[in-house]
Amino acid sequence: MKQLAWVVTAALVIAALNCAHAEHQQSKPQQDGEYHLAAGKTYNMHAHDHARMLLKYAGAGDQVPADVVQDHVASIRFNTEAARKSYIRLAKSSGASAVLVQKVEQMQKRLDKVNTELEQLEAHAAKNAVESRTVIARANAVSRHLHANHDDLRAIDDGFYDSGSDSYYETGEGHFVD
């Protein structure tokens, strides 16, 4: 009898967990959109980290070696291109609103400006070491564009998640955000 009660209790607990899990399941398009949002946000942050590293190096001396500039420019470019792909997929995700598509277009334009700054930095680095003030000016411009994209991405996040929710972490709702 005790075994039967235990089996029934276990079955009820499993059923309750399955119900709770089913309540928090998302549609595939919603899940894909959240993933592409988080991936774009992550790549954007990585690109921004490399711009900040250039700023720190440039702030410590009069020149930045060409190889340092080239390494960080390559990393920024890789991450901004990966972010761009994620933004495109986010905009193409089912249920993407006109506002979301417009934000993605704005972020893409900023990434174009980032590429222009990177091209100018590369041109300077092709010659030799780059004056710190040049690196600072270009890296600051890159940083501003990437920071503006980050702000837009956080605003988009708010449309996907309720980070103030009690179940934000327990249900996995915040899984892709953090």
N, C-alpha and C positions, 0 to 999 in steps of 0.2 A: 504494500500500500504506500509506504514511504517513497519507494522508487517511482511509483506511478505519479505521485504528487510532484516529485522532483522533475520528472520528464515533462509533465504538464506545465510546471512553472518555467522550465527552460524553454519550452516551445512558445509560451506566451511572451517571454523576454525577447526571443529571437524575432517573433512576429512584430513586436513593438519596435525593435531596432530596425527591421526592414521597412516598416511604415515611416519611421522618422527619416530614414535614409532616402526613401522614395519621395518624401516631401521636399527634400533639398536637392533632388536631381535636377539637372538643367537640360535644356534641349541642346542638341549638338551644335546648332548655330550660336547659341548663347555661350556655350563652353568655348567654342573656337574663337569667338569675338573676345572673350575675356583673356584667352591665351595670347592672342596677337597683340592685344593692348599691353599685357604684362611684358611680353617679349620686346615690343617696341620701346617700352619704358626702360627696360633693363639695358638694351643696346644704347639708348640715348644717354643713360647715366654713365655707362662705360666710356663713351666718347667724351662726355663732359669731364670725367676723371683725367683723361689724357690731356685735355686742354688745360686743366688746372695744374697738372704736372709741368707742362711747358711754362706756365706762369711762375711757378715756384722756382724752376731752374733759372729762368730769365731774371727773376728778382734777386738772385744771389750773385750776379756778376755782370760784366759788360757785354759778354757774348755767350751764345749758345752754340755748341758744336753742331755741325751739319748733320752728323749721324743721329744725334739726339732729336733734332727737329724732324728728320725724316722718319725715325721710328715712331714718334708720337703722331705725326701726320698720317702715317700708314694705319695706325691703330684707330685714329679718329675716323678715317675714311672707311675702314672695314666696318666699324660699329654704326656709323651713320647710314651706310648702305644696307646693313642688316635691319636697322630701325625702319628705313624707308620701305623695305619689303613687308615688314610687319604692319606698318601703317596702311599700306595698300590692301593687304589681306583683311585688316580690321574694317576698312571702308567697304570692302566687297562682301563682308559677312552678312548673312541674312538678317534683316531687321535693322541694318544700319540706318540711322535717321539722317535727314538732310543736314542737320546741325553737325552731326558727327562727321559726315563726308566733308563738310566745309572746314571743320577743324583740321582734318587730315590734310586737306589741300593747303591750309596755312602752314602746317608743320612741314610739308614737302617743300614749300617755298623757302622756309628757313634753312632746310637742309641744302637747298641749292646755294644759298648765301654762304653756308658753312664751306661748301666745296670751293666757292670762289676764294674765300680766305685761305683755304688749304693750298690752292694752286699758287697763290701769291707767296705763301711761306715756302713752298717747294722751290719756287723760282729763286728765292733768296738763298736757300740751303744748297742749291746746285752749284753756287759759286764757292762757298766756303762757310765758315762760321757766320752766324746771323747775329746782328746787333740785338741786344736784349730788348731795346725799346721797340724794335720791329716785331719781335716775337710777342711782346706784351700786348701791343696794339692788335695784332691778328688773333692771338689766343683769347683776348678779352672779347673780341667780336664773336668768335666761335662760341665762347662760353655764354654770351648773352642770348644767342639764337637757341642753343641747346637748353638753356634754362627756361626760356619762353616755351619751348616744346614740352619740357617737364611740367610746367604749370598747366598747359593744355591737357596733358595726359592725366594729371591729377583730377582735373575737372571732369574728364571723361570717366575716370574711375568712379566718381560719385554717382554716375548714371548706372553703373554696374553693381555697385556694392553699397551696403549700409554699414560702414565701419563702426558706427555707434551701436550696432545691434549686439545683444547679449550673445547671440549664437555665431558671431562673426568668425571666431577662431574654432569653435567646436564643430561646426558643420562643414568646414572647408571653404566657406564662402569667401574668406580672405586668402585662400591658398595662393592664387596667382599674384596677389598684390604684394605680398611680403617677400 
